[in-house]
């Protein structure tokens, strides 16, 4: 608060965003601002926990050892490049993962892409590696399928015009909806996939429950008219919350802004589907209230 006062922004800041570490959550609870946790960090924690507890560590350890066999030996890497060329591929080194799960995804993708070249190279060498079996590669393929939607989510926000035009909170609820849909257990899932999905869903559900759902719902409603992520029974509640916030801001406004011409109102009311974004001028809350008040059916 001393820093906020020094910069004279204590009346301008409404919300702070941090990762989900307990010390950050505790610090945020001492401040008079709304707190939003960084969803990508929570996603990272959930996946890392699943990989540790889901019975997949042994297979991933074999992957890391296999990658190290080529990364730490120029001769082995050169031989791999020759086999890649023989298989009609570009010569690219394998990727060693670090503590971030998306690097684990990159390692898996490179191993899957170079399965034939790796197998051919190892057949020519005398080695004592625990070679990945066809069953292991099948598991890697399943893991890639599970990881890919999560990678898309973490890279969705802050890219180009998307990051410039919209508050990233507006995509958090659709993100939750998408990930939980992807992680739904199906009859065709193998036992390790069911274990992965169930463990991840339990952990990520706790993350959702810790978020400021009221703010997320309002942010989503301001951007997406159709509100496809909440259930039908919850949509009315979201619009009521938005109306209450706008009404409160309207009553607190010191001056009443003139109503815009009807043409502008109609332009702002143009329907937008979940694939088409509706731009909202956040500097004119009284105008937004006028629109909702005069046209409740449009909401």
C-alpha positions in Angstrom: 0.0 0.0 0.0 2.9 2.3 0.7 4.1 1.8 -2.9 0.6 2.3 -4.3 0.4 5.6 -2.4 3.8 6.7 -3.5 2.8 6.2 -7.1 -0.7 7.7 -6.3 -2.5 4.7 -7.8 -4.3 3.5 -4.6 -7.6 4.8 -5.9 -7.0 3.4 -9.5 -6.1 -0.2 -8.7 -9.1 -2.4 -8.3 -7.5 -5.9 -8.8 -4.2 -7.6 -8.5 -3.1 -10.8 -10.2 -0.6 -13.3 -8.8 0.4 -16.9 -9.1 -1.3 -19.4 -6.8 1.6 -19.9 -4.3 0.4 -19.7 -0.7 2.6 -16.8 0.2 1.2 -14.7 -2.7 -2.4 -15.7 -1.8 -1.8 -14.7 1.9 -0.3 -11.4 0.9 -3.1 -10.6 -1.5 -5.6 -11.3 1.3 -4.1 -8.4 3.4 -4.7 -5.9 0.6 -8.0 -4.0 -0.1 -8.0 -5.1 -3.8 -9.8 -7.9 -5.6 -7.4 -10.9 -6.1 -7.2 -13.0 -9.3 -4.9 -16.0 -9.5 -2.9 -16.6 -12.6 -4.7 -19.5 -14.2 -1.8 -20.7 -16.4 0.3 -21.2 -13.3 -2.5 -23.3 -11.7 -2.7 -25.3 -14.9 1.0 -25.9 -14.7 0.7 -27.1 -11.1 -2.1 -29.5 -11.8 -0.4 -31.1 -14.8 2.9 -31.4 -12.9 1.2 -33.1 -10.0 -0.6 -35.5 -12.3 2.7 -36.5 -14.0 4.3 -37.2 -10.6 1.4 -39.2 -9.1 -0.2 -40.7 -12.2 2.3 -43.6 -12.7 3.9 -41.9 -15.8 7.2 -40.8 -14.2 9.1 -44.1 -15.1 8.2 -43.8 -18.8 9.1 -40.1 -18.9 12.4 -40.9 -17.1 13.1 -43.4 -20.0 12.4 -40.6 -22.5 14.8 -38.2 -20.8 17.5 -40.8 -20.7 17.0 -41.5 -24.4 17.1 -37.8 -25.3 20.3 -37.4 -23.2 21.9 -40.3 -25.1 21.8 -38.1 -28.2 22.1 -34.7 -26.7 25.3 -35.5 -24.8 27.1 -37.2 -27.6 27.9 -35.4 -30.9 28.6 -38.7 -32.6 25.2 -40.1 -31.6 23.5 -36.9 -32.6 25.2 -37.0 -36.0 24.1 -40.6 -36.6 20.5 -39.6 -35.6 20.7 -36.8 -38.2 21.8 -39.3 -40.9 18.8 -41.5 -40.1 16.4 -38.5 -40.1 17.6 -37.7 -43.6 17.2 -41.3 -44.6 13.6 -41.2 -43.4 12.8 -38.0 -45.3 12.9 -35.7 -42.3 14.8 -32.5 -41.5 17.8 -32.9 -39.3 16.6 -31.6 -35.9 17.9 -32.3 -32.4 15.7 -33.9 -29.8 14.3 -31.7 -27.0 15.2 -32.3 -23.3 12.4 -31.2 -21.0 12.8 -29.1 -17.9 10.4 -28.5 -15.0 7.7 -26.9 -17.2 5.2 -29.4 -18.5 5.0 -27.7 -22.0 8.7 -28.6 -22.5 7.7 -32.2 -21.6 5.1 -31.9 -24.4 7.8 -30.7 -26.8 10.1 -33.6 -25.8 7.2 -36.1 -26.4 6.3 -34.6 -29.8 10.0 -34.8 -31.0 10.3 -38.4 -29.9 7.0 -39.3 -31.6 8.1 -37.5 -34.8 11.5 -39.3 -34.8 10.4 -42.7 -33.7 11.7 -44.4 -36.9 15.0 -42.5 -37.0 15.6 -43.2 -33.3 14.9 -46.9 -33.7 17.2 -47.2 -36.7 20.0 -45.3 -34.9 19.8 -47.4 -31.8 19.8 -50.6 -33.9 23.2 -49.6 -35.3 24.7 -48.9 -31.9 25.8 -50.9 -29.0 24.0 -49.4 -26.0 22.5 -50.3 -22.7 19.5 -48.0 -22.8 16.0 -49.1 -21.8 14.5 -48.5 -25.2 10.9 -47.2 -25.5 8.6 -50.0 -26.5 5.6 -49.7 -28.9 3.4 -49.6 -25.8 5.4 -46.7 -24.5 5.1 -44.8 -27.7 1.3 -45.5 -27.6 1.2 -43.9 -24.1 3.2 -40.9 -25.4 0.7 -40.4 -28.2 -2.1 -40.4 -25.6 -0.2 -37.9 -23.4 0.3 -35.6 -26.4 -3.5 -35.7 -27.0 -4.1 -34.7 -23.4 -1.5 -32.0 -23.3 -2.3 -30.3 -26.5 -5.5 -28.5 -25.4 -3.6 -27.3 -22.3 -0.8 -25.9 -24.4 -3.3 -24.1 -26.5 -4.9 -22.5 -23.4 -1.6 -21.3 -22.0 -0.7 -19.7 -25.3 -4.1 -18.3 -26.0 -3.8 -15.1 -24.0 -1.6 -12.1 -24.8 -0.9 -12.9 -28.5 -1.1 -10.1 -31.0 -4.4 -8.3 -31.3 -6.1 -10.7 -28.9 -3.9 -9.4 -26.0 -4.3 -5.7 -27.1 -8.1 -5.7 -27.5 -9.5 -7.8 -24.6 -9.0 -8.4 -21.0 -7.7 -11.9 -20.6 -10.1 -12.7 -17.8 -12.9 -13.0 -20.4 -11.4 -16.3 -21.7 -10.8 -17.9 -18.3 -14.3 -19.4 -17.8 -14.5 -20.7 -21.4 -11.0 -22.1 -20.7 -12.3 -24.0 -17.7 -15.2 -25.3 -19.7 -13.0 -26.4 -22.6 -10.4 -28.2 -20.4 -13.0 -30.0 -18.3 -14.7 -31.2 -21.5 -11.4 -32.5 -22.8 -10.7 -34.3 -19.5 -14.0 -36.0 -19.3 -13.5 -39.8 -19.0 -14.8 -41.9 -21.9 -15.4 -45.6 -22.2 -12.4 -46.0 -24.6 -9.9 -44.6 -22.1 -7.1 -46.9 -20.8 -6.7 -47.2 -17.1 -3.7 -44.8 -16.9 -5.7 -42.2 -19.0 -8.7 -42.4 -16.6 -6.3 -42.0 -13.7 -4.7 -39.0 -15.4 -8.0 -37.3 -16.2 -9.6 -37.9 -12.8 -6.5 -36.7 -10.8 -6.2 -33.6 -13.0 -9.9 -32.8 -12.8 -9.9 -33.0 -9.0 -6.9 -30.7 -8.7 -8.1 -28.2 -11.3 -11.5 -28.0 -9.8 -9.9 -26.8 -6.6 -8.2 -24.1 -8.7 -11.5 -23.0 -10.1 -13.2 -22.8 -6.7 -10.4 -20.5 -5.5 -10.8 -18.0 -8.3 -13.0 -14.9 -8.2 -15.9 -16.4 -10.2 -18.0 -13.2 -9.9 -15.4 -11.1 -11.7 -14.8 -13.9 -14.3 -18.5 -14.1 -15.1 -18.8 -10.4 -15.6 -15.7 -10.2 -17.8 -17.0 -13.1 -19.9 -20.5 -11.5 -20.3 -18.9 -8.2 -21.4 -17.1 -10.0 -24.2 -19.4 -12.9 -25.3 -23.1 -12.2 -25.7 -24.1 -15.9 -26.0 -22.4 -17.0 -22.7 -22.0 -20.5 -23.9 -19.7 -21.6 -21.0 -22.3 -21.3 -18.1 -25.4 -23.5 -18.0 -28.7 -21.9 -19.0 -29.8 -21.7 -15.4 -26.7 -19.6 -14.6 -26.9 -17.1 -17.5 -29.6 -15.0 -15.9 -27.6 -14.7 -12.7 -24.6 -13.4 -14.7 -26.6 -10.7 -16.4 -28.1 -9.7 -13.1 -24.6 -9.3 -11.6 -23.5 -7.3 -14.6 -26.5 -5.0 -14.3 -25.9 -4.5 -10.6 -22.3 -3.5 -11.2 -23.1 -1.1 -14.0 -26.0 0.4 -12.0 -23.7 1.0 -9.1 -21.1 2.7 -11.3 -23.8 4.8 -12.9 -25.1 6.0 -9.5 -21.5 6.8 -8.4 -20.7 8.8 -11.5 -20.2 12.5 -10.7 -21.5 13.7 -14.0 -24.2 12.2 -16.3 -22.9 11.7 -19.8 -25.3 12.5 -22.6 -27.0 9.6 -24.3 -25.3 8.7 -27.6 -27.1 8.9 -30.8 -29.5 6.0 -31.5 -27.2 4.9 -34.4 -24.3 4.4 -31.9 -26.5 2.4 -29.5 -27.6 0.1 -32.3 -24.0 -0.4 -33.4 -23.0 -1.4 -29.9 -25.9 -3.8 -29.7 -24.9 -5.8 -32.7 -25.1 -9.4 -31.7 -21.8 -11.3 -31.3 -21.5 -15.0 -31.1 -18.8 -16.7 -29.1 -16.6 -16.7 -32.1 -17.1 -13.0 -32.7 -15.9 -10.6 -30.1 -18.0 -7.6 -29.0 -15.9 -4.5 -28.2 -17.0 -2.6 -25.1 -15.8 0.8 -24.1 -14.8 0.2 -20.5 -14.4 4.0 -19.9 -18.1 4.6 -20.3 -20.0 2.5 -17.7 -23.0 4.9 -17.7 -23.4 4.3 -21.5 -23.4 0.6 -20.9 -26.1 0.9 -18.3 -28.2 2.9 -20.6 -27.9 0.1 -23.2 -28.8 -2.6 -20.7 -31.6 -0.6 -19.2 -33.3 0.3 -22.5 -32.8 -3.0 -24.1 -32.9 -5.8 -21.4 -33.9 -8.4 -24.0 -30.6 -7.9 -25.8 -28.7 -8.9 -22.7 
